[in-house]
Protein backbone atom coordinates (compact mmCIF):
# COMPACT_ATOMS: atom_id res chain seq x y z
CA UNK A 1 0.00 0.00 0.00
CA UNK A 2 1.35 3.47 -0.88
CA UNK A 3 2.30 5.92 1.88
CA UNK A 4 -0.58 8.14 0.76
CA UNK A 5 -3.08 5.28 1.12
CA UNK A 6 -1.65 4.38 4.56
CA UNK A 7 -1.93 8.04 5.62
CA UNK A 8 -5.56 8.18 4.50
CA UNK A 9 -6.37 4.93 6.32
CA UNK A 10 -4.95 6.06 9.67
CA UNK A 11 -6.63 9.49 9.43
CA UNK A 12 -9.98 7.85 8.61
CA UNK A 13 -9.52 5.60 11.67
CA UNK A 14 -8.77 8.59 13.93
CA UNK A 15 -11.85 10.38 12.59
CA UNK A 16 -13.99 7.27 13.24
CA UNK A 17 -12.63 7.13 16.82
CA UNK A 18 -13.56 10.78 17.40
CA UNK A 19 -9.94 11.89 17.93
CA UNK A 20 -10.03 14.07 14.80
CA UNK A 21 -12.90 16.49 14.17
CA UNK A 22 -11.45 19.83 13.02
CA UNK A 23 -11.41 19.91 9.17
CA UNK A 24 -8.16 21.91 8.99
CA UNK A 25 -6.39 19.45 11.31
CA UNK A 26 -7.72 16.52 9.27
CA UNK A 27 -6.48 18.19 6.07
CA UNK A 28 -3.05 18.80 7.61
CA UNK A 29 -2.68 15.17 8.72
CA UNK A 30 -3.73 14.03 5.24
CA UNK A 31 -1.13 16.33 3.69
CA UNK A 32 2.07 16.12 5.77
CA UNK A 33 4.19 13.10 4.70
CA UNK A 34 5.11 11.48 8.05
CA UNK A 35 7.46 9.09 6.21
CA UNK A 36 9.82 12.07 5.72
CA UNK A 37 10.09 12.55 9.51
CA UNK A 38 11.08 9.07 10.68
CA UNK A 39 14.62 7.63 10.39
CA UNK A 40 15.19 6.03 6.96
CA UNK A 41 15.26 2.46 8.33
CA UNK A 42 11.81 2.97 9.95
CA UNK A 43 9.99 4.43 6.93
CA UNK A 44 7.84 1.33 6.48
CA UNK A 45 6.45 1.94 10.01
CA UNK A 46 5.69 5.65 9.44
CA UNK A 47 1.91 5.10 9.65
CA UNK A 48 1.89 2.71 12.60
CA UNK A 49 0.08 4.73 15.27
CA UNK A 50 2.72 4.53 17.98
CA UNK A 51 5.79 6.57 18.99
CA UNK A 52 8.94 5.66 17.00
CA UNK A 53 12.58 6.17 18.06
CA UNK A 54 14.41 9.07 16.38
CA UNK A 55 17.75 8.60 18.19
CA UNK A 56 19.28 10.21 21.30
CA UNK A 57 16.65 8.49 23.47
CA UNK A 58 13.86 10.58 21.90
CA UNK A 59 10.72 9.76 19.92
CA UNK A 60 8.36 11.07 17.26
CA UNK A 61 4.96 11.03 19.00
CA UNK A 62 2.18 8.62 17.99
CA UNK A 63 -0.14 9.91 15.27
CA UNK A 64 -3.19 9.99 17.57
CA UNK A 65 -1.22 12.10 20.09
CA UNK A 66 -0.29 14.63 17.38
CA UNK A 67 -3.96 14.64 16.32
CA UNK A 68 -5.27 15.21 19.85
CA UNK A 69 -2.72 17.89 20.76
CA UNK A 70 -3.29 19.76 17.50
CA UNK A 71 -7.06 19.65 18.00
CA UNK A 72 -6.65 20.94 21.58
CA UNK A 73 -4.33 23.75 20.42
CA UNK A 74 -6.83 24.85 17.73
CA UNK A 75 -4.26 26.51 15.43
CA UNK A 76 -5.67 29.06 12.98
CA UNK A 77 -4.26 30.41 9.71
CA UNK A 78 -2.08 33.42 10.55
CA UNK A 79 -1.15 32.26 14.09
CA UNK A 80 2.38 32.69 15.38
CA UNK A 81 3.14 29.39 17.14
CA UNK A 82 5.88 28.28 19.51
CA UNK A 83 6.61 24.57 19.88
CA UNK A 84 8.93 23.23 22.58
CA UNK A 85 10.46 19.85 21.64
CA UNK A 86 11.02 19.77 17.86
CA UNK A 87 12.17 16.13 17.75
CA UNK A 88 11.64 15.03 14.13
CA UNK A 89 9.84 18.25 13.06
CA UNK A 90 6.60 16.38 12.26
CA UNK A 91 4.35 18.21 14.74
CA UNK A 92 5.86 21.53 13.60
CA UNK A 93 5.05 20.65 9.96
CA UNK A 94 1.43 19.79 10.85
CA UNK A 95 1.11 23.17 12.59
CA UNK A 96 2.82 25.01 9.72
CA UNK A 97 0.45 23.39 7.22
CA UNK A 98 -2.45 25.08 9.06
CA UNK A 99 -1.05 28.41 10.30
CA UNK A 100 1.31 29.26 7.45
CA UNK A 101 0.70 27.25 4.29
CA UNK A 102 -3.08 27.86 4.44
CA UNK A 103 -2.65 31.54 5.47
CA UNK A 104 -3.52 33.96 2.65
CA UNK A 105 -2.17 36.84 4.79
CA UNK A 106 1.30 35.22 4.98
CA UNK A 107 1.64 36.06 8.71
CA UNK A 108 1.57 32.59 10.19
CA UNK A 109 4.82 30.96 11.29
CA UNK A 110 6.06 28.19 13.58
CA UNK A 111 9.07 28.64 15.87
CA UNK A 112 10.22 25.36 17.37
CA UNK A 113 12.94 24.78 19.97
CA UNK A 114 14.97 21.58 20.44
CA UNK A 115 17.72 21.03 23.03
CA UNK A 116 19.65 18.26 21.22
CA UNK A 117 21.81 19.71 18.39
CA UNK A 118 21.71 16.51 16.26
CA UNK A 119 17.89 16.54 16.33
CA UNK A 120 17.87 20.22 15.31
CA UNK A 121 19.76 19.18 12.15
CA UNK A 122 17.55 16.08 11.65
CA UNK A 123 14.38 18.20 11.89
CA UNK A 124 15.71 20.93 9.60
CA UNK A 125 16.53 18.33 6.92
CA UNK A 126 13.12 16.66 7.28
CA UNK A 127 11.22 19.96 7.13
CA UNK A 128 13.12 21.15 4.05
CA UNK A 129 12.58 17.82 2.22
CA UNK A 130 8.85 17.88 3.01
CA UNK A 131 8.47 21.50 1.82
CA UNK A 132 8.06 23.27 5.19
CA UNK A 133 11.51 24.87 5.48
CA UNK A 134 10.19 28.40 4.84
CA UNK A 135 7.35 28.12 7.35
CA UNK A 136 9.21 26.70 10.36
CA UNK A 137 12.24 28.12 12.22
CA UNK A 138 14.12 25.49 14.22
CA UNK A 139 16.11 26.88 17.14
CA UNK A 140 18.58 25.03 19.38
CA UNK A 141 18.23 25.76 23.08
CA UNK A 142 16.33 25.29 26.31
CA UNK A 143 12.68 25.71 25.34
CA UNK A 144 11.56 26.08 28.97
CA UNK A 145 12.83 29.65 28.63
CA UNK A 146 10.54 30.20 25.64
CA UNK A 147 11.69 32.40 22.78
CA UNK A 148 11.38 36.04 23.94
CA UNK A 149 12.79 37.34 20.62
CA UNK A 150 9.51 36.46 18.84
CA UNK A 151 6.98 36.68 21.72
CA UNK A 152 4.08 36.99 22.21
CA UNK A 153 2.77 33.77 20.66
CA UNK A 154 -0.84 33.05 19.69
CA UNK A 155 -0.36 29.37 20.47
CA UNK A 156 2.29 27.46 22.47
CA UNK A 157 2.60 23.66 22.43
CA UNK A 158 5.00 21.62 24.55
CA UNK A 159 5.66 18.07 23.33
CA UNK A 160 7.69 16.85 26.32
CA UNK A 161 6.58 16.11 29.89
CA UNK A 162 6.85 19.01 32.34
CA UNK A 163 6.73 18.89 36.16
CA UNK A 164 4.85 22.21 36.02
CA UNK A 165 4.10 24.97 33.51
CA UNK A 166 7.30 26.95 32.83
CA UNK A 167 6.62 30.56 33.82
CA UNK A 168 8.35 32.08 30.76
CA UNK A 169 5.82 30.29 28.54
CA UNK A 170 2.89 31.83 30.43
CA UNK A 171 4.54 35.24 30.13
CA UNK A 172 5.12 34.79 26.38
CA UNK A 173 1.54 33.68 25.61
CA UNK A 174 -0.47 36.42 23.87
CA UNK A 175 -3.72 37.61 25.36
CA UNK A 176 -6.39 35.44 23.73
CA UNK A 177 -3.75 32.74 23.25
CA UNK A 178 -3.69 29.05 24.18
CA UNK A 179 -0.99 26.81 25.69
CA UNK A 180 -1.09 22.98 25.58
CA UNK A 181 1.38 21.06 27.76
CA UNK A 182 1.66 17.56 29.31
CA UNK A 183 2.12 18.05 33.07
CA UNK A 184 2.77 15.39 35.70
CA UNK A 185 5.57 13.17 36.96
CA UNK A 186 8.25 11.44 34.86
CA UNK A 187 6.08 8.42 34.04
CA UNK A 188 2.55 9.75 33.68
CA UNK A 189 1.04 13.08 32.70
CA UNK A 190 -2.20 14.78 31.69
CA UNK A 191 -2.56 17.39 29.00
CA UNK A 192 -3.16 20.82 30.49
CA UNK A 193 -4.86 23.41 28.29
CA UNK A 194 -4.51 27.04 29.36
CA UNK A 195 -6.32 30.00 27.78
CA UNK A 196 -5.20 33.55 28.57
CA UNK A 197 -8.23 35.85 28.50
CA UNK A 198 -7.85 39.51 29.50
CA UNK A 199 -4.67 38.55 31.35
CA UNK A 200 -6.42 35.79 33.36
CA UNK A 201 -5.56 32.09 33.01
CA UNK A 202 -8.34 29.55 32.44
CA UNK A 203 -7.16 25.96 32.90
CA UNK A 204 -8.68 22.60 32.02
CA UNK A 205 -7.30 19.07 31.76
CA UNK A 206 -7.39 16.84 28.67
CA UNK A 207 -6.34 13.22 28.18
CA UNK A 208 -3.76 11.20 30.09
CA UNK A 209 -0.44 10.69 28.30
CA UNK A 210 3.22 9.63 28.58
CA UNK A 211 5.95 11.84 27.11
CA UNK A 212 9.74 11.94 27.35
CA UNK A 213 10.88 14.52 29.92
CA UNK A 214 11.18 18.26 29.33
CA UNK A 215 14.72 18.93 30.53
CA UNK A 216 15.74 22.49 31.34
CA UNK A 217 15.79 25.39 33.74
CA UNK A 218 11.99 25.34 34.23
CA UNK A 219 11.63 21.60 33.54
CA UNK A 220 13.29 18.46 34.91
CA UNK A 221 16.98 18.69 35.80
CA UNK A 222 19.44 16.79 33.59
CA UNK A 223 20.97 13.69 35.29
CA UNK A 224 24.64 14.39 36.16
N1 LIG B 1 7.25 17.07 18.53
C1 LIG B 1 8.20 16.05 18.18
C2 LIG B 1 7.95 15.46 16.83
O1 LIG B 1 6.99 15.88 16.14
O2 LIG B 1 8.74 14.59 16.41
C3 LIG B 1 8.32 14.98 19.24
C4 LIG B 1 8.88 15.50 20.50
S1 LIG B 1 9.74 14.34 21.51
C5 LIG B 1 8.41 13.45 22.21
C6 LIG B 1 10.28 15.48 22.78
C7 LIG B 1 11.45 16.35 22.35
O3 LIG B 1 11.62 17.38 23.34
C8 LIG B 1 12.78 15.62 22.29
O4 LIG B 1 13.34 15.77 21.02
C9 LIG B 1 13.63 16.30 23.36
O5 LIG B 1 15.00 16.36 23.05
C10 LIG B 1 12.98 17.67 23.42
N2 LIG B 1 13.23 18.45 24.64
C11 LIG B 1 13.25 18.03 25.94
N3 LIG B 1 13.47 19.07 26.76
C12 LIG B 1 13.59 20.18 25.97
C13 LIG B 1 13.83 21.57 26.22
N4 LIG B 1 13.99 22.07 27.46
N5 LIG B 1 13.88 22.41 25.17
C14 LIG B 1 13.73 21.95 23.91
N6 LIG B 1 13.51 20.66 23.60
C15 LIG B 1 13.43 19.79 24.63
Boltz pocket constraint, residues with backbone or C-beta under 6 A from the ligand:
constraints:
  - pocket:
      binder: B
      contacts: [[A, 58], [A, 59], [A, 60], [A, 61], [A, 84], [A, 85], [A, 86], [A, 87], [A, 88], [A, 89], [A, 90], [A, 91], [A, 92], [A, 113], [A, 114], [A, 115], [A, 116], [A, 119], [A, 141], [A, 142], [A, 143], [A, 144], [A, 159], [A, 160], [A, 211], [A, 212], [A, 213], [A, 214], [A, 215], [A, 216], [A, 217], [A, 219]]
      max_distance: 6.0
